[in-house]
């Protein structure tokens, strides 16, 4: 059972991973007003959390990695799996870097969203997109770990790119200068096993 809020954000890559792997699961969506009452029962006081046979696993990448390992999407050897993990972690660094802008842009805290867009978001996007572009230039398969099929790293990065692209006031220029990353994004969202999920998922702000 996946426990998360009724929006995409950090929960969506997990839902996508389940869809691609063809694994049925319970998608429990918590209203934000009910979160405070759940904190004491969460491993680190945050969501998402995956419950497996009564055991609670927290943190998006850890959950993604677990599903990927169980279903053959983590790489076919330990070295490839480590490379995939490194890209997922780099994706998380990107998310961390743009959060100062996002929390203001989304209205969670007061601040100058336009100033933070220029001082935090734009530099972080340029820095991390350059890393991703360079990796894809070396890949012969179009996936980050150069695997025949995607890994949890591709899911994590593409899902978060979708999240921030939807919020970017210059979304039409989101991939400017990064053609291979744009190709990866389009390839991921055209994945046959993802289409049913994309067609049926709820429309939410983020």
Backbone as JSON, one array per atom type, in Angstrom:
{
  "sequence": "XXXXXXXXXXXXXXXXXXXXXXXXXXXXXXXXXXXXXXXXXXXXXXXXXXXXXXXXXXXXXXXXXXXXXXXXXXXXXXXXXXXXXXXXXXXXXXXXXXXXXXXXXXXXXXXXXXXXXXXXXXXXXXXXXXXXXXXXXXXXXXXXXXXXXXXXXXXXXXXXXXXXXXXXXXXXXXXXXXXXXXXXXXXXXXXXXXXXXXXXXXXXXX",
  "N": [[0.84, -1.19, 0.0], [0.63, 2.15, -0.94], [1.11, 5.18, 0.64], [0.28, 8.47, 0.44], [-0.09, 12.0, -0.28], [-2.94, 13.59, -1.9], [-1.91, 14.34, -4.44], [0.59, 14.64, -7.07], [3.72, 15.02, -7.24], [6.14, 13.91, -4.97], [5.13, 11.38, -4.76], [4.34, 10.48, -7.24], [6.41, 9.32, -8.97], [6.6, 6.8, -7.8], [4.06, 5.7, -8.19], [4.18, 5.61, -10.98], [6.29, 3.8, -11.33], [5.18, 1.45, -10.29], [3.15, 1.13, -12.2], [4.59, 0.72, -14.6], [5.97, -1.59, -13.93], [3.87, -3.28, -13.67], [2.58, -3.95, -11.31], [0.04, -4.48, -9.03], [-1.42, -2.33, -6.57], [-2.43, -0.7, -3.5], [-3.55, 2.54, -3.5], [-3.4, 4.8, -1.32], [-4.63, 7.88, -0.49], [-3.94, 10.73, 1.29], [-5.56, 13.4, 2.92], [-4.3, 16.67, 3.21], [-4.93, 17.98, 5.58], [-5.22, 15.95, 7.37], [-2.77, 14.98, 7.91], [-1.15, 15.63, 10.16], [-2.09, 14.01, 12.22], [-1.08, 11.58, 11.53], [1.65, 11.57, 11.65], [3.13, 10.54, 13.85], [3.13, 7.83, 13.41], [4.69, 7.36, 11.25], [7.78, 6.41, 9.72], [9.85, 8.43, 9.42], [8.42, 10.66, 9.88], [7.3, 11.68, 7.56], [5.89, 11.68, 4.22], [6.19, 10.12, 0.98], [5.1, 6.81, 2.06], [5.56, 3.34, 1.89], [3.76, 0.46, 2.53], [4.54, -2.83, 3.18], [3.58, -5.96, 3.73], [3.0, -5.24, 6.37], [5.26, -3.85, 7.09], [6.78, -0.68, 7.12], [8.11, 1.38, 4.67], [10.01, 4.2, 4.04], [10.68, 7.25, 2.16], [11.12, 8.35, -1.12], [13.06, 7.48, -3.13], [14.15, 5.18, -1.97], [11.89, 3.55, -1.87], [11.29, 3.38, -4.61], [13.61, 2.05, -5.49], [13.35, -0.39, -4.19], [11.0, -1.45, -5.41], [11.93, -1.56, -8.05], [14.07, -3.39, -7.84], [12.69, -5.67, -7.12], [11.25, -6.2, -9.39], [12.83, -6.23, -11.64], [13.84, -3.85, -12.72], [16.1, -2.49, -11.92], [18.6, -2.61, -13.01], [20.91, -4.99, -14.38], [23.06, -5.99, -12.96], [25.2, -5.52, -10.07], [26.89, -3.29, -10.38], [25.71, -1.8, -12.46], [23.31, -1.29, -11.2], [24.22, 0.37, -9.17], [25.05, 2.57, -10.66], [22.6, 3.4, -11.69], [21.39, 4.08, -9.25], [23.02, 6.25, -8.61], [22.24, 8.18, -10.45], [19.57, 8.54, -9.73], [19.96, 9.63, -7.19], [21.29, 11.96, -7.91], [19.25, 13.21, -9.24], [17.64, 13.69, -7.03], [19.22, 15.55, -5.74], [18.92, 17.68, -7.49], [16.19, 18.24, -7.1], [16.25, 19.05, -4.41], [17.78, 21.36, -4.69], [16.1, 23.1, -6.1], [14.0, 23.49, -4.42], [13.88, 25.78, -2.62], [12.82, 27.77, -4.28], [10.46, 26.47, -5.14], [8.81, 26.07, -2.82], [8.04, 28.63, -2.19], [6.91, 29.5, -4.58], [4.74, 27.77, -4.72], [3.26, 28.69, -2.65], [3.61, 27.88, -0.03], [5.32, 29.08, 1.81], [6.04, 32.55, 2.58], [7.57, 34.85, 0.24], [9.76, 36.05, -2.39], [8.95, 34.91, -5.29], [9.74, 35.28, -7.93], [12.32, 36.32, -7.76], [13.59, 34.17, -6.53], [13.24, 32.29, -8.48], [15.11, 33.1, -10.36], [17.47, 33.11, -8.84], [17.71, 30.62, -7.58], [16.23, 28.46, -8.86], [16.71, 28.6, -11.76], [19.63, 28.49, -12.02], [20.07, 25.97, -10.78], [18.64, 24.23, -12.42], [20.07, 24.52, -14.86], [22.61, 23.57, -14.13], [22.16, 20.84, -13.29], [20.76, 19.77, -15.44], [22.75, 19.83, -17.35], [24.46, 17.84, -16.41], [22.77, 15.61, -16.76], [22.34, 15.67, -19.51], [24.93, 15.22, -20.51], [25.35, 12.61, -19.64], [23.41, 11.21, -21.09], [24.38, 11.57, -23.6], [26.42, 9.77, -23.7], [25.09, 7.41, -23.5], [23.89, 4.51, -25.13], [21.39, 3.57, -25.32], [19.51, 5.39, -24.6], [18.63, 5.55, -22.03], [19.42, 6.47, -18.64], [21.28, 4.83, -17.17], [22.34, 3.41, -19.19], [21.01, 1.08, -19.86], [19.15, -1.72, -21.28], [16.4, -1.53, -20.81], [14.4, 0.9, -19.07], [15.32, 2.24, -15.81], [14.78, 2.68, -12.24], [15.93, 5.15, -11.89], [15.47, 6.6, -14.25], [12.72, 6.82, -14.07], [12.41, 8.33, -11.72], [13.74, 10.78, -12.34], [12.45, 11.68, -14.74], [9.79, 11.93, -13.87], [10.0, 13.95, -11.94], [10.94, 16.01, -13.53], [8.67, 16.46, -15.06], [6.98, 17.43, -13.07], [8.21, 19.92, -12.32], [8.33, 21.2, -14.76], [5.67, 21.69, -15.3], [5.2, 23.71, -13.52], [6.89, 25.71, -14.2], [7.32, 28.99, -15.25], [8.33, 29.57, -17.68], [7.86, 27.36, -19.35], [7.87, 26.57, -22.01], [10.45, 26.84, -22.76], [11.82, 25.02, -21.34], [13.49, 22.79, -21.9], [15.46, 23.92, -23.43], [18.54, 23.89, -25.05], [19.14, 21.38, -24.19], [18.77, 18.87, -25.78], [18.91, 16.03, -25.77], [18.03, 15.34, -23.26], [15.42, 16.19, -23.44], [14.54, 14.39, -25.39], [14.77, 12.02, -23.93], [12.83, 12.49, -21.97], [10.47, 12.57, -23.51], [10.55, 9.99, -24.57], [10.31, 8.47, -22.25], [7.69, 9.18, -21.36], [6.26, 8.12, -23.4], [6.31, 5.48, -23.0], [5.03, 2.25, -23.38], [3.9, 0.79, -21.22], [3.16, 2.69, -19.47], [1.03, 4.13, -20.32], [-1.7, 3.63, -19.65], [-1.83, 4.41, -16.97], [-1.2, 7.15, -17.21], [-3.37, 8.04, -18.68], [-5.46, 7.69, -16.93], [-4.89, 8.95, -14.54], [-5.44, 11.36, -11.94], [-6.11, 14.82, -12.41], [-4.18, 17.24, -11.02], [-2.82, 20.11, -9.19], [-0.02, 19.83, -8.79]],
  "CA": [[0.0, 0.0, 0.0], [1.32, 3.43, -0.99], [0.43, 6.25, 1.37], [0.79, 9.79, 0.06], [-1.13, 13.01, -0.42], [-3.73, 13.51, -3.13], [-1.3, 15.01, -5.58], [1.65, 13.83, -7.69], [4.95, 15.36, -6.53], [7.07, 12.83, -4.6], [4.46, 10.09, -4.85], [4.06, 10.09, -8.62], [7.34, 8.34, -9.53], [6.29, 5.48, -7.27], [2.89, 5.23, -8.94], [4.65, 5.29, -12.32], [7.09, 2.58, -11.25], [4.22, 0.35, -10.16], [2.46, 0.98, -13.49], [5.53, 0.14, -15.57], [6.27, -2.95, -13.49], [2.65, -4.08, -13.72], [2.31, -4.43, -9.95], [-1.14, -3.86, -8.41], [-1.17, -1.81, -5.23], [-3.45, 0.2, -2.96], [-3.09, 3.93, -3.56], [-4.11, 5.53, -0.27], [-4.33, 9.31, -0.61], [-4.24, 11.41, 2.54], [-5.8, 14.84, 2.84], [-3.24, 17.4, 3.91], [-5.39, 18.34, 6.92], [-5.16, 14.76, 8.22], [-1.38, 14.53, 8.0], [-0.6, 15.79, 11.52], [-2.48, 12.87, 13.03], [-0.38, 10.37, 11.07], [3.1, 11.73, 11.75], [3.73, 9.68, 14.88], [3.19, 6.46, 12.93], [5.53, 7.32, 10.05], [9.19, 6.18, 10.1], [10.61, 9.68, 9.54], [7.47, 11.77, 9.98], [7.03, 12.26, 6.25], [5.36, 10.82, 3.17], [5.43, 8.88, 0.91], [5.45, 5.58, 2.77], [5.04, 2.11, 1.3], [3.57, -0.63, 3.48], [4.7, -4.16, 2.59], [3.4, -6.99, 4.77], [3.03, -4.61, 7.69], [6.5, -3.09, 7.27], [6.7, 0.63, 6.47], [9.34, 1.87, 4.02], [9.87, 5.63, 3.75], [11.56, 7.93, 1.21], [10.77, 8.04, -2.5], [14.05, 6.7, -3.86], [14.23, 3.85, -1.35], [10.71, 2.81, -2.32], [11.5, 3.11, -6.04], [14.67, 1.06, -5.61], [12.77, -1.66, -3.76], [10.12, -1.94, -6.48], [12.77, -1.87, -9.21], [14.8, -4.63, -7.58], [11.74, -6.78, -7.08], [10.58, -6.4, -10.69], [13.79, -6.28, -12.74], [14.09, -2.53, -13.3], [17.17, -1.83, -11.17], [19.88, -2.93, -13.62], [21.09, -6.45, -14.35], [24.17, -6.37, -12.08], [25.36, -4.56, -8.97], [27.51, -2.05, -10.85], [24.69, -1.05, -13.18], [22.36, -0.81, -10.19], [24.85, 1.51, -8.48], [25.0, 3.7, -11.58], [21.21, 3.87, -11.66], [21.21, 4.76, -7.97], [23.71, 7.54, -8.62], [21.41, 9.13, -11.2], [18.41, 8.86, -8.89], [20.42, 10.53, -6.14], [21.56, 13.25, -8.53], [17.93, 13.79, -9.43], [17.21, 14.19, -5.73], [19.98, 16.79, -5.5], [18.25, 18.71, -8.28], [14.95, 18.59, -6.41], [16.64, 19.81, -3.22], [18.29, 22.67, -5.1], [15.03, 23.99, -6.57], [12.96, 23.61, -3.4], [13.67, 27.14, -2.09], [11.88, 28.44, -5.19], [9.17, 25.79, -5.23], [7.95, 26.26, -1.65], [7.48, 29.98, -2.29], [6.06, 29.52, -5.78], [3.52, 27.03, -4.42], [2.53, 29.39, -1.61], [3.8, 27.28, 1.3], [5.93, 30.1, 2.67], [6.12, 33.83, 1.86], [8.86, 35.15, -0.38], [9.75, 36.6, -3.75], [9.1, 33.75, -6.16], [10.46, 35.65, -9.15], [13.74, 36.43, -7.41], [14.07, 32.81, -6.28], [13.29, 31.62, -9.78], [16.38, 33.47, -10.99], [18.64, 32.84, -7.99], [17.78, 29.21, -7.17], [15.7, 27.5, -9.84], [17.39, 28.63, -13.07], [20.98, 27.92, -11.93], [20.01, 24.54, -10.46], [18.21, 23.54, -13.64], [21.18, 24.52, -15.82], [23.68, 22.7, -13.61], [21.79, 19.43, -13.28], [20.42, 19.36, -16.81], [24.02, 19.6, -18.04], [24.89, 16.5, -16.0], [21.9, 14.61, -17.39], [22.59, 15.71, -20.96], [26.23, 14.58, -20.75], [25.18, 11.17, -19.45], [22.63, 10.68, -22.2], [25.24, 11.6, -24.79], [27.23, 8.55, -23.64], [24.21, 6.24, -23.49], [23.51, 3.97, -26.44], [20.01, 3.09, -25.23], [18.61, 6.49, -24.29], [18.33, 5.54, -20.6], [20.55, 7.04, -17.91], [22.28, 3.82, -16.8], [22.68, 2.7, -20.43], [20.39, -0.23, -19.76], [18.2, -1.98, -22.36], [15.11, -1.01, -20.36], [14.57, 1.96, -18.09], [15.49, 1.9, -14.41], [14.12, 3.6, -11.32], [16.51, 6.49, -12.07], [14.72, 7.25, -15.34], [11.39, 7.13, -13.55], [12.53, 9.42, -10.75], [14.11, 12.04, -12.99], [11.4, 12.12, -15.67], [8.62, 12.34, -13.11], [10.25, 15.26, -11.33], [10.99, 17.01, -14.6], [7.28, 16.78, -15.37], [6.49, 18.25, -11.95], [8.7, 21.3, -12.37], [7.97, 21.78, -16.05], [4.3, 22.17, -15.18], [5.19, 24.91, -12.68], [7.84, 26.68, -14.74], [6.65, 30.07, -15.99], [8.88, 29.53, -19.03], [7.85, 25.93, -19.66], [8.16, 26.35, -23.43], [11.91, 26.85, -22.92], [12.31, 24.15, -20.27], [14.57, 21.92, -22.37], [16.34, 24.65, -24.35], [19.95, 23.57, -24.87], [19.3, 20.01, -23.69], [17.92, 18.07, -26.68], [18.87, 14.61, -25.41], [17.17, 15.23, -22.08], [14.05, 16.29, -23.95], [14.24, 13.1, -26.03], [14.57, 11.06, -22.84], [11.54, 12.83, -21.36], [9.42, 12.12, -24.44], [10.63, 8.53, -24.64], [9.75, 7.94, -21.01], [6.24, 9.36, -21.3], [5.65, 7.31, -24.46], [6.49, 4.07, -22.64], [3.73, 1.56, -23.52], [3.35, 0.33, -19.94], [2.79, 3.85, -18.67], [-0.06, 4.87, -20.95], [-2.96, 3.49, -18.9], [-1.71, 5.26, -15.79], [-1.26, 8.55, -17.63], [-4.72, 8.35, -19.15], [-6.44, 7.59, -15.85], [-4.51, 9.66, -13.32], [-6.2, 12.55, -11.59], [-5.48, 16.11, -12.71], [-3.94, 18.0, -9.79], [-1.91, 21.24, -9.46], [1.37, 19.38, -8.84]],
  "C": [[0.88, 1.25, 0.0], [0.48, 4.47, -0.28], [1.08, 7.57, 1.0], [-0.39, 10.75, -0.01], [-1.85, 12.86, -1.76], [-3.19, 14.46, -4.19], [-0.11, 14.18, -6.05], [2.97, 13.98, -6.94], [5.82, 14.14, -6.24], [6.44, 11.43, -4.67], [4.32, 9.58, -6.27], [5.1, 9.14, -9.22], [7.09, 6.93, -9.02], [5.08, 4.89, -7.99], [3.3, 4.83, -10.36], [5.45, 3.99, -12.34], [6.2, 1.36, -11.12], [3.54, 0.08, -11.5], [3.35, 0.28, -14.5], [5.83, -1.31, -15.22], [5.05, -3.87, -13.52], [2.27, -4.67, -12.38], [1.08, -3.73, -9.39], [-0.82, -3.41, -6.99], [-2.35, -0.96, -4.79], [-2.86, 1.6, -2.9], [-3.89, 4.76, -2.56], [-3.67, 6.99, -0.28], [-4.85, 10.05, 0.62], [-4.51, 12.89, 2.3], [-4.77, 15.55, 3.7], [-3.64, 17.75, 5.34], [-5.31, 17.17, 7.89], [-3.73, 14.31, 8.51], [-0.83, 14.57, 9.42], [-0.92, 14.6, 12.41], [-1.76, 11.58, 12.66], [1.11, 10.39, 11.37], [3.74, 10.75, 12.72], [3.89, 8.24, 14.41], [4.05, 6.29, 11.68], [7.0, 7.19, 10.45], [9.99, 7.46, 10.31], [9.69, 10.89, 9.58], [7.14, 12.42, 8.67], [6.45, 11.21, 5.31], [6.13, 11.1, 1.89], [5.99, 7.77, 1.8], [4.81, 4.42, 2.03], [4.94, 1.06, 2.39], [3.65, -1.95, 2.73], [4.64, -5.18, 3.71], [3.57, -6.41, 6.17], [4.28, -3.81, 7.99], [6.4, -1.78, 6.48], [8.07, 1.05, 5.95], [9.11, 3.32, 3.63], [10.9, 6.06, 2.7], [11.36, 7.41, -0.22], [11.78, 7.14, -3.19], [14.21, 5.3, -3.27], [13.07, 2.97, -1.8], [10.86, 2.43, -3.79], [12.51, 1.99, -6.23], [14.14, -0.33, -5.23], [11.9, -2.26, -4.86], [10.94, -2.37, -7.69], [13.53, -3.18, -9.02], [13.88, -5.84, -7.62], [11.2, -7.13, -8.46], [11.53, -6.34, -11.89], [14.08, -4.96, -13.41], [15.2, -1.77, -12.58], [18.54, -2.01, -11.82], [20.18, -4.41, -13.43], [22.32, -6.91, -13.58], [24.38, -5.25, -11.07], [25.96, -3.23, -9.42], [26.5, -1.18, -11.59], [23.66, -0.49, -12.21], [22.92, 0.4, -9.45], [24.84, 2.75, -9.37], [23.59, 4.28, -11.63], [20.92, 4.63, -10.37], [21.84, 6.15, -7.98], [22.91, 8.59, -9.38], [20.16, 9.51, -10.41], [18.8, 9.85, -7.8], [20.74, 11.92, -6.7], [20.25, 13.98, -8.84], [17.39, 14.38, -8.14], [17.95, 15.47, -5.36], [19.37, 17.96, -6.27], [16.98, 19.19, -7.58], [15.25, 19.45, -5.18], [17.06, 21.23, -3.59], [17.19, 23.62, -5.53], [13.93, 24.2, -5.53], [12.81, 25.01, -2.82], [12.73, 27.97, -2.97], [10.5, 27.8, -5.12], [8.27, 26.09, -4.04], [7.34, 27.66, -1.62], [6.52, 30.07, -3.46], [4.72, 28.83, -5.53], [2.71, 27.66, -3.3], [2.67, 28.8, -0.22], [4.4, 28.26, 2.29], [6.0, 31.41, 1.88], [7.51, 34.05, 1.27], [8.67, 35.69, -1.78], [10.01, 35.46, -4.72], [9.87, 34.06, -7.44], [11.96, 35.76, -8.9], [14.33, 35.04, -7.19], [14.12, 31.98, -7.55], [14.64, 31.87, -10.43], [17.59, 33.04, -10.16], [18.81, 31.37, -7.62], [17.4, 28.25, -8.29], [16.51, 27.46, -11.13], [18.81, 28.08, -12.99], [20.98, 26.42, -11.65], [19.6, 23.73, -11.69], [19.36, 23.44, -14.64], [22.27, 23.54, -15.39], [23.33, 21.23, -13.76], [21.39, 18.93, -14.66], [21.69, 19.08, -17.61], [24.58, 18.22, -17.68], [24.08, 15.43, -16.73], [22.16, 14.53, -18.89], [23.9, 14.98, -21.3], [26.12, 13.07, -20.61], [24.44, 10.54, -20.62], [23.43, 10.68, -23.5], [26.09, 10.34, -24.87], [26.38, 7.29, -23.73], [23.86, 5.8, -24.9], [22.06, 3.52, -26.47], [19.01, 4.22, -24.98], [18.16, 6.53, -22.84], [19.59, 5.92, -19.82], [21.65, 6.03, -17.57], [22.71, 2.98, -18.0], [22.18, 1.26, -20.41], [19.42, -0.45, -20.92], [16.81, -1.43, -22.07], [15.38, 0.06, -19.33], [14.83, 1.39, -16.69], [14.73, 2.91, -13.55], [14.68, 5.02, -11.43], [15.78, 7.27, -13.16], [13.34, 7.68, -14.86], [11.45, 8.35, -12.62], [12.77, 10.76, -11.45], [12.99, 12.54, -13.89], [10.17, 12.62, -14.93], [8.82, 13.72, -12.48], [10.42, 16.35, -12.37], [9.58, 17.42, -15.01], [6.71, 17.73, -14.32], [6.92, 19.71, -12.12], [8.42, 21.97, -13.71], [6.56, 22.36, -16.0], [4.23, 23.48, -14.4], [6.06, 26.03, -13.22], [7.12, 27.73, -15.58], [7.18, 30.18, -17.42], [8.96, 28.08, -19.52], [8.18, 25.64, -21.11], [9.66, 26.34, -23.71], [12.6, 25.9, -21.95], [13.52, 23.34, -20.69], [15.54, 22.62, -23.33], [17.81, 24.35, -24.04], [20.22, 22.15, -24.42], [18.44, 19.04, -24.51], [17.83, 16.6, -26.3], [18.01, 14.38, -24.17], [15.71, 15.33, -22.49], [13.64, 15.0, -24.64], [13.96, 12.03, -24.98], [13.19, 11.25, -22.21], [10.39, 12.31, -22.23], [9.39, 10.6, -24.55], [10.01, 7.89, -23.41], [8.23, 8.02, -21.02], [5.5, 8.67, -22.44], [5.75, 5.82, -24.15], [5.14, 3.35, -22.66], [3.09, 1.18, -22.19], [2.9, 1.47, -19.04], [1.5, 4.5, -19.14], [-1.38, 4.79, -20.19], [-2.94, 4.39, -17.67], [-1.86, 6.73, -16.15], [-2.67, 8.95, -18.03], [-5.72, 8.44, -18.0], [-6.11, 8.43, -14.62], [-5.28, 10.98, -13.18], [-5.42, 13.81, -11.93], [-5.39, 16.92, -11.41], [-2.94, 19.12, -10.08], [-0.45, 20.81, -9.6], [1.48, 18.01, -8.19]]
}
